[in-house]
């Protein structure tokens, strides 16, 4: 696979030479639209220099003694010009995070990225080939029964905090007990989740200020659905129903893959996270103020869901 790095002048020149049908919402449309559109005279004056620099970059090919643009580059440019479906991904491990962006059109897909004065386009791929790489095949996933549940965002955050308190208790207690104090859970929640206020200030849908979250109400919800249970009046523990999700959240080798999808026609936007830990795979769909969590039996099942997402829009 090749990667092509183009300046604005080179891109405008290629747009003129190839008569690219740049669509609203496409990668080229968004990037070029960030600055004023040059006149036709300006663009025409850039063409000779652009042809020379593209040739020096190795973006030209020779056929029977004639020089021409790489067909691979032309295919990538066409997808970047007409595609109106975007996928944004971030893969996080305990060591690093890697983000990528893709544009989809028809059965094709192109990875792209841009800075202020340069756009990078990778070789075009068939959609099925490109989408299969979103969930790496090195992920360790064991099959299991399909289960799903919807949690308020605040309840999910409290459950995540409970998993942390469980891990702390296991380390701190001589007997290796994983029970933890309700008082410690309530006290640590506010200390560790102050970042929520930043997302609330940004206007993220469904995110309440941390001081507005009723911990007793969310705790009662988690007890009712069986994700937490009381070991005694003052101690809590993760219950059987919540054990698999807790194992994934507590795994030090946890991998998460965020998938953001937007489509201009029809207009649609959604964000989901695939969480892999303790050999389990969960899909978490963020729906306003709630999170819908689904246990996925395999990587292929998760990929089928991604394909259905992009082809249905």
C-alpha positions, 0 to 999 in steps of 0.5 A: 500500500502506498501513501500519497502526500499532496500540498494544496497547490498540487491538489488544486492542480490535480482537481483541474487536470482530472476534473474531480467531482468533489462532493460536499462532505468529502475529504477533499471538499472539507480540506480544500474548503478550509481556505479560500478557493483560488481563481482558475488563473491561479490554479492553471499557473500551478499546473506545470510546477505541480506536474514536476513535483508529483513526478519527483515524488514518484507519483507518476508512471511510464507507459510506452515512453509516456509519463502519466499519473499513477492509477493508484493515486487517481483511484484514491483521489476519486474516492476522496472527492466523492465519498460522503461516509467517514469512519474515525477509529482509535485503537488504545492499548495500555501502551499507546493510542493510534487514530485513523480516518477512512472515507467510503464510496460505493464498494471502495474505501480510502484512508486519509489524514490532513494537516493545515497545508497537506493531505495524505491519501493511502491506496484505495481498498475494497470496502470488505478488505479495509473494514476487516482491518478495523478489528485486528486479527491478533485480538484474543476472543472467546465465544460466549452467550449473546447478552445485552443491557442498557445502562445510564452513562452515570451507572456505567461510570459507577460500575467502572469505579466499582471495578477499580475498587475491587482491584484495589481491595484485591491488592490491599487485603491480605486474604485477596478479597474483592469486596469493597466498602460502599463508603470508599466507592462513593468517595472515590467516584467524585475524586476520579471522575472530575473529568466528566465536567469537561465533557459536560462543558463541551455539550456532550449529550447525556453527560451530567456534571459530576456533582449532579450524579446521584450515586445512591440512585445509580448504585441502587440501579446496579444492585437491581440489575444484578451487576453489584451485590452486597456482601454485607450491609457496608461491603459490596462486590461484583456479582455474577451478572457483571463478572464478564464486563468487570473482567474486561474493564479490569484487564491490564492488557485491555484493548479498546477500539472506538468507531465513529461513523458519519454519513451525509446522505442520509445524515447520520452519526454514531459512536461505538466502542469495542472493548476487548479484555479477559478474552471477551469482546463487548460492543458499547453503543453510545446513545445520548444519555445511555450506553447499550452494551452487547457481548459479541461472540467473535471478531467476525460477528463484530465485523458483520455489525460494522459492515451493516452499519456502513452499508445501511446508511 
